Amino acid sequence: MKNKTIAVWATLVTGPLGLQRVYLTGRYDAWGGLALLPTLLGLYGVQRARSMGLDDTLSWALIPLFGFAFAACAITALRYGLMDAPTWNRSFNP
């Protein structure tokens, strides 16, 4: 039986890597991989800004993806946390 509190914390902490999907579905699926893509692109933008300086425009285009990934995970964690028990059980506890 999947615990809602663990799912919320897993989404907040490991959500940008897509690892909460392993807890919820039992496998790493395509949605988890899609969560990983903007996180890695945003981290590449941060690394690029640190190495090339703050004048690099591509890094400024990539850095917001890192923030968007964290914001999406926070919204998903809120959705999981506010989900009522029957809906939670129907979705994640067969």
Buried (B, 14 or more C-beta within 10 A) or exposed (E): EBEBEEBBBBBBEBBBBBBBBBBBEEEBEEEBEEBBEBBBBBBBBEEBBEEEEEEBEEBEEBBBBBEBBBEBBEEBBEEBBEBEEEEBBEEBEE
